Amino acid sequence: MATTQQAEETRSDARARRWTTKLAKEITAFARERGGSADGQIAYIGQRGVRLVLVGADGGWGDLVAPSREIAERAAEEAGVALHENLDGELAARIRTGPYEWERMAGIQLGGPRNG
């Protein structure tokens, strides 16, 4: 019984390490493309896990989904990304949106193009 439980924990740990490594690579690539650095904020999204919103040095933004807060935090740490408690204030002010985002936001609110 203990051996089966240990094997399951080992598989779970290996899975978490793979997720962490994959996310850290994606975060690093995002930061590199967006001026060399990024900051992030983690938000719980339910059973699916957490959403890691990234804001690059140039104001570009993106997000990734991780299965747990712990994995998102470890990946951000590996990638050298500072995490913020909230997506407001200075961090939110750095976000630069483009025509795509404005069209989507207005479209949804004003009866424009809907999600496809």
C-alpha positions as CSV (number, residue, x, y, z in Angstrom):
1,M,0.0,0.0,0.0
2,A,2.7,2.5,1.0
3,T,4.7,1.6,-2.2
4,T,1.7,2.4,-4.4
5,Q,1.1,5.7,-2.6
6,Q,4.8,6.6,-2.9
7,A,4.7,5.8,-6.6
8,E,1.7,8.0,-7.1
9,E,3.3,10.9,-5.2
10,T,6.5,10.4,-7.4
11,R,4.4,10.6,-10.6
12,S,2.5,13.6,-9.3
13,D,5.8,15.3,-8.4
14,A,7.2,14.6,-11.8
15,R,4.1,15.9,-13.5
16,A,4.3,19.1,-11.5
17,R,8.0,19.5,-12.4
18,R,7.2,19.1,-16.1
19,W,4.4,21.7,-15.8
20,T,6.7,24.1,-14.0
21,T,9.5,23.7,-16.6
22,K,7.1,24.2,-19.5
23,L,5.5,27.3,-18.0
24,A,8.9,28.8,-17.0
25,K,10.1,28.5,-20.6
26,E,6.9,30.2,-21.9
27,I,7.2,33.0,-19.3
28,T,10.9,33.5,-20.2
29,A,10.1,33.7,-23.9
30,F,7.2,36.1,-23.3
31,A,9.5,38.4,-21.2
32,R,12.3,38.2,-23.9
33,E,9.8,39.3,-26.6
34,R,8.3,42.1,-24.5
35,G,11.4,44.1,-23.6
36,G,13.4,41.6,-21.5
37,S,11.3,41.5,-18.4
38,A,7.8,40.9,-17.1
39,D,5.7,41.0,-14.0
40,G,2.7,38.8,-13.2
41,Q,-0.4,38.3,-11.1
42,I,-2.1,35.0,-10.3
43,A,-5.8,34.5,-10.1
44,Y,-7.8,31.4,-9.2
45,I,-10.1,30.3,-12.0
46,G,-11.8,27.3,-10.4
47,Q,-11.2,23.6,-10.9
48,R,-9.1,24.3,-14.0
49,G,-6.4,25.9,-11.8
50,V,-5.0,29.5,-11.9
51,R,-4.5,32.2,-14.5
52,L,-1.1,33.8,-14.6
53,V,-1.4,37.3,-16.2
54,L,1.9,38.6,-17.5
55,V,2.7,42.2,-18.3
56,G,5.9,42.8,-20.2
57,A,8.3,45.7,-19.9
58,D,6.8,47.2,-23.1
59,G,3.2,47.0,-21.8
60,G,2.3,44.0,-23.8
61,W,0.4,41.4,-21.9
62,G,-0.7,37.8,-22.1
63,D,-1.8,35.0,-19.9
64,L,-1.1,31.3,-19.1
65,V,-3.1,28.7,-17.2
66,A,-1.5,26.5,-14.6
67,P,-3.0,23.6,-12.7
68,S,-2.1,25.1,-9.3
69,R,-0.9,28.2,-7.6
70,E,2.2,26.5,-6.4
71,I,3.2,25.5,-10.0
72,A,2.5,29.0,-11.3
73,E,4.6,30.5,-8.5
74,R,7.5,28.2,-9.0
75,A,7.5,28.8,-12.8
76,A,7.4,32.6,-12.3
77,E,10.3,32.3,-9.8
78,E,12.3,30.2,-12.3
79,A,11.7,32.7,-15.0
80,G,12.6,35.7,-12.8
81,V,9.1,37.2,-12.9
82,A,8.0,39.3,-9.9
83,L,4.4,38.5,-8.8
84,H,1.9,41.1,-7.6
85,E,-1.0,40.5,-5.3
86,N,-3.5,42.3,-7.5
87,L,-3.8,43.4,-11.1
88,D,-4.3,47.0,-10.3
89,G,-2.4,50.2,-9.7
90,E,1.1,50.4,-11.3
91,L,0.9,47.0,-12.9
92,A,-2.5,47.6,-14.6
93,A,-1.4,51.1,-15.7
94,R,1.5,49.5,-17.6
95,I,-0.8,47.3,-19.8
96,R,-1.1,48.6,-23.4
97,T,-4.1,47.4,-25.3
98,G,-4.4,47.6,-29.1
99,P,-7.3,47.9,-31.6
100,Y,-8.1,44.2,-31.3
101,E,-8.8,44.4,-27.6
102,W,-10.8,47.6,-27.9
103,E,-12.9,46.2,-30.8
104,R,-13.6,43.0,-28.8
105,M,-14.5,44.9,-25.6
106,A,-16.8,47.4,-27.5
107,G,-18.2,44.6,-29.7
108,I,-19.2,42.5,-26.8
109,Q,-20.8,45.5,-25.0
110,L,-22.4,47.2,-28.0
111,G,-23.6,44.3,-30.1
112,G,-20.6,44.2,-32.3
113,P,-18.6,41.1,-33.4
114,R,-19.1,38.2,-31.0
115,N,-16.7,35.5,-30.0
116,G,-16.4,33.1,-32.8
